[in-house]
Every structure is written in structure tokens, then in C-alpha cells.
């Protein structure tokens, strides 16, 4: 009898502890009127379904096609590009979220030109200016012959403390029979970015957004995503986007230069700033123009002499471990060593390899220094090469002396970069489980003031 009473008491105790027992979800709890929200999964235990789906009406439901929202020269600007069958130039109608009828909208008239790649369409480009920090907006694009749905856009704080998000090659269409699966994965990755980093300043995509430069289905899969209508994108041209002007027709870039142009006058190196950081975007696709990138960096640094952090984005990596790409890496390496040392580049972020690599700090002569995190006033430049953001393919790296971390991935990854006046921290996550795969911090002391 005592044994039965003990077991009954133990059962009653267990069923009174929150989270234990067999009480059905939603059943009444007569002991308390409070309800508790389900705790989020622990790091490393998420699923794709952890992040709610960020959905909106696709631009393709209207006569307008291929809307892109790309970074402006500063936090106060954003560039919009879209294709329209109308010969008349369209406009961006930009307003507050409560002005759903757009009666009080600011109007930014686009410049329109016939598309060279999609017959019967005209490319519209407009720059929205005068954005304010931590503000919510509503916008539409088009004209009386066709308008887009209304989309939301929010700005982060305009500060020297901010974050941005980076992903490697989506390369949707490799292989072609996997386009639908890659589109789904890409959407899941974007949902995770929106979920974990709602305050991100922009998303950089490090090249090869699509596998075939002229494939409209692949561009649709990459671009027609709800999150991308509401987030500034900084895209790079990859080797799979060589062949025509499709890449440059789909995006508008700030401070676009003639350095590094490849297929047409619409691509090339460009730069922008956020907080106290200067971002230098290289178009590395023409091997005959490798020496131009130093000229571009010199001009951008000269225009922004007070930038405390200098970050380069490049599709090709001069430090990698994929055997088929080592020859190209060795070809471009001297050019990187030259400009990174002369202009004190803190970080170079690359794609192309479909594998993850973080280097030690590379010196001007190609030697390297190993630092533990946090690295305080490190000498040299750190190189970070990101894997695929859609799962189009994953490659295995061979060991390289300069690599602090290198590995083949088996799921898409997302990299978060946080910047303060004195620190730069990179953290790379498994996009599905949100396991932290790698992190490193660079610190600059107060004595190392703005150059």
C-alpha cells in the first residue's frame, strides 16, 4: 500500500510541473490564468520551420517583372530596378505604412531604357533618397499602365554600430533539374535572415546568383522572393553571370565605376558606406583588368578617408582550397596582396568555392600570422570564403597553410557581420539548425584612431 501511495504522489507531483505530464495543448489550467509562450529552439536545434515564412504578393502577378532593391550609396538611399512593358518611365511611390492609398507618397521618377535582353520590356531605375533611421515605409513601382503590389521596407539605426548579412553562391540552376528545390532552400534562408537579423543593414550575395546568365526561370527563382522586396541587396557578378548584360540590367549600383567592367558598361566595381565602414565591391570577371581594382580602391578610399573599417567583396577568392580553382587563386593573389596591404583592408569576403574557409591574417609578402580571437590590432588581412546559400553544390577543400578553418558544408550557411567603432565580428551559422559553425572577432584599440 505504501508503495502505491508513493507512486501516486510522485505521479501527482510530475503532472503539476509545467512541461511534464500528458496535458493536451490548449486545455485549461485551473491553477493559473497565465499562459506561457513556447520557448524558441536552442542554438543548433532549429528547423527550417522555426522562422515564420515572410510572404508577399510576387511582382510577377502584375505586368511588371524582376523588381530588385539594392543598396544605396549611404543609409539614406536605396536603389530600385524593375522591368516594365510600358515605354513610359515609371516611378517609385514611397510613403508611410498607414498611407495605403499612397495619397501622400513621395514620387521618385525612374530613368527608363529598352532592355537588350528581354524583348518588349523597358528597364526602370530610380534612387529613393531622404530615408530616416529606424523607420517603416510602404512603396509601389510602376505607372498608369501597370503598378506593382505594395511592399514594406524598414531602415535600421544609422549608427557606427550595425550589422550586415552575407551569403555565398545561390547558383540557382546547378543542376537545372533542382531549380525548384533550390528556390525553396533560398526562400528558407531568406526567412531565417529576416527572423534572426531584422535589423540588418543589407544582404551581400557574393556572386553566382544564377547558374546560367540568360535563364529567366533562374532569375525568377532568385529574385522573386518576399524578403528581397523588403531588404537592400548588394550583389556581385560571378563567373556564371558572364555572357551578356542580364546581370547589370537586373540591378542598380551606387558609385558605379568603369573599373573592372566585363560584359557592358552597366557592371564594374562599386562602393558604398554604412556607419564608419567602407564597402568595396569588385567585379573580378575580366582577367585583363586585374590591375584596375587597385585604382578603384585608391579612388574610393580617397573619397572616404575617415572610414575606420575597409571591407572588400569579391566573387573569386585568392585564398581557397578547392583544387580546380587554385590556379586562378594564385593568379589573382598578387593583386590582392598589393592593395590590401597598401590600403589597410581589414576583411575580404568571397564566394565561388561552395565551401567555407577563414584564413589567418595575410601579410603583404604572402606570409601569415595566427591570432586567437579576439585579435587585437592584427597585422594583415583576414579572408573569408563562404559556401552555398541554396545547396546547389558543396565542395571538399584540400588543406592550405593559410587556412585557420576550412571545411565542406552539407547545408546552406549564413554569415552575420557585426561592426562597432572598435570591433568587427563575423559569425557563420548552419542556416537550418542555427548551429554556430565559426566565429572570430577583430579589435582595434582606441590608439588606432581613424586613419
TORZAKOL-196028 format. One line per 10 residues: number of its first residue (from 1); their letters; for each residue x, y, z of C-alpha. Coordinates in steps of 0.1 Angstrom, whole numbers. Example, Ala and Ser with C-alpha at 12.3 -4.5 7.8 and 13.67 -1.06 7.14 Angstrom:
1> as> 123/-45/78; 137/-11/71
***
This chain:
1> xxxxxxxxxx> 0/0/0; 28/24/9; 44/17/-24; 12/25/-43; 7/58/-23; 43/68/-31; 38/62/-68; 5/81/-68; 22/110/-50; 51/110/-75
11> xxxxxxxxxx> 27/110/-104; 7/140/-90; 40/159/-84; 52/153/-120; 19/163/-136; 19/196/-116; 53/206/-131; 50/228/-162; 60/210/-193; 56/175/-178
21> xxxxxxxxxx> 27/151/-179; 1/145/-207; -20/176/-205; -32/185/-240; -21/217/-256; -48/243/-252; -65/226/-222; -75/247/-192; -52/251/-163; -73/258/-133
31> xxxxxxxxxx> -43/268/-111; -33/299/-131; -47/322/-157; -13/329/-172; -2/314/-205; 34/310/-215; 48/311/-250; 67/282/-263; 104/288/-259; 124/291/-291
41> xxxxxxxxxx> 147/262/-300; 181/262/-285; 210/271/-309; 218/241/-331; 182/227/-327; 162/248/-351; 145/235/-381; 136/253/-414; 101/259/-398; 115/278/-369
51> xxxxxxxxxx> 115/310/-389; 80/321/-400; 75/324/-437; 78/360/-449; 55/361/-478; 41/389/-500; 25/391/-534; 50/384/-561; 59/411/-586; 52/386/-614
61> xxxxxxxxxx> 14/388/-606; 15/422/-624; 28/433/-658; 60/443/-640; 89/419/-637; 122/415/-618; 120/440/-590; 153/444/-572; 160/466/-541; 198/473/-540
71> xxxxxxxxxx> 220/492/-516; 223/530/-519; 254/550/-515; 246/556/-478; 220/546/-453; 197/574/-466; 193/559/-500; 180/528/-517; 180/518/-554; 151/501/-572
81> xxxxxxxxxx> 151/485/-606; 123/468/-624; 112/457/-659; 80/470/-674; 63/465/-708; 54/503/-708; 76/526/-729; 68/554/-704; 91/558/-675; 77/546/-642
91> xxxxxxxxxx> 81/560/-607; 86/548/-571; 58/559/-548; 72/559/-513; 52/566/-482; 44/557/-446; 27/523/-437; -6/539/-429; -9/557/-462; -21/526/-480
101> xxxxxxxxxx> -38/547/-507; -4/565/-514; -22/599/-513; 8/615/-496; 36/595/-512; 69/610/-523; 74/603/-560; 108/593/-575; 107/592/-612; 128/564/-629
111> xxxxxxxxxx> 150/565/-659; 138/540/-684; 156/524/-713; 147/494/-736; 160/460/-723; 187/445/-745; 179/410/-732; 141/407/-727; 122/417/-758; 93/442/-753
121> xxxxxxxxxx> 104/453/-718; 120/485/-705; 143/488/-676; 134/514/-649; 159/526/-624; 152/550/-595; 170/561/-564; 149/568/-533; 166/594/-511; 159/610/-477
131> xxxxxxxxxx> 154/578/-457; 154/582/-419; 167/558/-393; 145/531/-378; 116/539/-400; 89/519/-417; 78/526/-452; 54/513/-479; 62/516/-516; 50/507/-551
141> xxxxxxxxxx> 66/510/-585; 51/515/-620; 29/539/-638; -7/541/-650; -1/512/-674; 8/489/-646; 16/490/-609; 33/466/-586; 18/454/-553; 26/474/-523
151> xxxxxxxxxx> 57/463/-503; 71/472/-470; 107/485/-463; 123/493/-430; 155/511/-422; 179/501/-393; 195/526/-370; 220/548/-387; 250/542/-365; 286/532/-363
161> xxxxxxxxxx> 273/501/-346; 254/479/-371; 253/445/-388; 251/432/-423; 245/397/-436; 264/377/-462; 258/346/-482; 278/326/-508; 267/314/-542; 230/306/-545
171> xxxxxxxxxx> 238/295/-581; 202/285/-587; 200/261/-617; 230/239/-608; 218/213/-616; 189/225/-637; 166/198/-625; 170/211/-589; 157/247/-596; 125/242/-576
181> xxxxxxxxxx> 144/227/-546; 170/254/-547; 143/281/-549; 127/266/-517; 160/265/-499; 168/300/-509; 134/312/-496; 141/293/-463; 175/310/-460; 159/344/-466
191> xxxxxxxxxx> 133/337/-440; 160/328/-415; 178/361/-422; 146/381/-417; 139/362/-385; 173/364/-368; 185/397/-382; 156/421/-387; 180/450/-381; 205/440/-407
201> xxxxxxxxxx> 216/469/-429; 219/449/-461; 225/415/-476; 255/408/-497; 253/380/-522; 289/371/-532; 282/362/-569; 267/335/-590; 231/342/-581; 221/320/-610
211> xxxxxxxxxx> 239/292/-629; 230/304/-664; 234/341/-671; 205/343/-696; 180/319/-679; 148/338/-669; 135/309/-648; 166/310/-626; 164/348/-622; 128/344/-612
221> xxxxxxxxxx> 137/318/-586; 164/340/-571; 147/375/-573; 110/369/-568; 112/365/-530; 92/384/-505; 122/391/-483; 142/406/-512; 114/432/-518; 120/445/-483
231> xxxxxxxxxx> 158/443/-479; 187/460/-496; 208/436/-516; 245/441/-526; 250/416/-554; 284/407/-571; 289/394/-606; 300/358/-607; 316/338/-634; 282/322/-642
241> xxxxxxxxxx> 268/356/-649; 293/363/-677; 279/364/-712; 256/393/-716; 241/423/-698; 215/404/-679; 232/409/-645; 236/446/-649; 201/450/-663; 186/435/-631
251> xxxxxxxxxx> 204/456/-606; 214/493/-600; 246/500/-581; 258/531/-562; 291/548/-571; 295/525/-601; 329/529/-617; 343/520/-651; 369/498/-634; 365/461/-639
261> xxxxxxxxxx> 337/463/-665; 332/430/-681; 302/425/-704; 289/460/-707; 291/495/-692; 265/485/-666; 288/464/-644; 321/472/-628; 334/479/-593; 312/499/-570
271> xxxxxxxxxx> 314/512/-534; 291/523/-506; 293/532/-469; 275/523/-438; 284/538/-404; 321/541/-403; 327/513/-428; 336/515/-465; 325/486/-486; 344/479/-519
281> xxxxxxxxxx> 327/456/-544; 350/442/-571; 339/429/-605; 367/403/-610; 354/387/-641; 378/401/-667; 413/388/-661; 427/416/-684; 416/442/-659; 430/429/-626
291> xxxxxxxxxx> 453/459/-622; 423/483/-624; 409/472/-590; 437/489/-571; 429/522/-589; 393/517/-579; 402/511/-543; 425/541/-542; 398/564/-555; 371/551/-531
301> xxxxxxxxxx> 395/553/-501; 404/589/-512; 367/597/-512; 362/582/-478; 394/589/-458; 378/587/-424; 364/552/-428; 376/531/-399; 368/497/-414; 375/488/-450
311> xxxxxxxxxx> 359/456/-464; 363/441/-498; 337/418/-515; 350/396/-544; 335/366/-561; 369/350/-567; 390/342/-536; 428/345/-537; 429/320/-508; 410/288/-511
321> xxxxxxxxxx> 414/251/-511; 393/237/-540; 418/221/-563; 403/232/-596; 404/269/-585; 439/270/-570; 455/282/-603; 431/311/-606; 437/319/-569; 474/321/-574
331> xxxxxxxxxx> 469/343/-605; 449/370/-587; 467/367/-553; 495/392/-560; 469/419/-569; 451/414/-536; 483/414/-516; 492/447/-532; 460/466/-525; 451/450/-492
341> xxxxxxxxxx> 484/460/-476; 487/494/-491; 451/504/-482; 448/486/-449; 419/463/-458; 405/446/-427; 384/418/-443; 380/403/-478; 348/382/-483; 345/359/-512
351> xxxxxxxxxx> 323/332/-528; 328/308/-558; 342/278/-539; 310/263/-524; 330/256/-493; 339/275/-462; 373/289/-454; 386/315/-430; 423/325/-433; 449/336/-409
361> xxxxxxxxxx> 459/372/-413; 478/375/-446; 507/399/-448; 520/419/-478; 545/393/-487; 520/364/-485; 532/352/-452; 506/349/-424; 502/355/-387; 480/333/-365
371> xxxxxxxxxx> 458/352/-340; 434/339/-314; 400/356/-312; 398/384/-304; 427/396/-325; 438/430/-311; 452/453/-337; 462/424/-360; 486/429/-388; 474/419/-422
381> xxxxxxxxxx> 440/410/-438; 416/382/-430; 399/364/-459; 366/347/-456; 351/325/-483; 315/314/-479; 297/283/-490; 265/279/-510; 233/296/-498; 209/273/-517
391> xxxxxxxxxx> 226/239/-516; 233/239/-553; 266/221/-546; 291/216/-519; 328/210/-525; 356/195/-504; 387/215/-498; 423/204/-496; 444/217/-467; 461/250/-472
401> xxxxxxxxxx> 487/265/-448; 469/299/-448; 436/285/-437; 426/288/-400; 393/270/-407; 383/251/-439; 355/226/-444; 330/211/-467; 294/221/-458; 263/200/-462
411> xxxxxxxxxx> 236/226/-456; 233/263/-466; 251/288/-443; 245/324/-433; 272/348/-421; 264/377/-397; 289/405/-395; 286/429/-366; 306/462/-366; 312/487/-338
421> xxxxxxxxxx> 337/516/-337; 363/492/-323; 353/457/-332; 344/436/-362; 328/401/-355; 320/375/-381; 297/346/-371; 287/319/-395; 256/297/-389; 241/265/-402
431> xxxxxxxxxx> 211/280/-418; 188/251/-409; 198/243/-373; 213/276/-364; 244/259/-350; 273/284/-348; 299/269/-372; 326/296/-368; 332/330/-352; 360/354/-350
441> xxxxxxxxxx> 365/390/-336; 389/417/-347; 395/446/-323; 411/480/-329; 423/499/-299; 414/535/-292; 450/545/-300; 445/532/-336; 422/561/-344; 406/567/-378
451> x> 434/566/-405
***
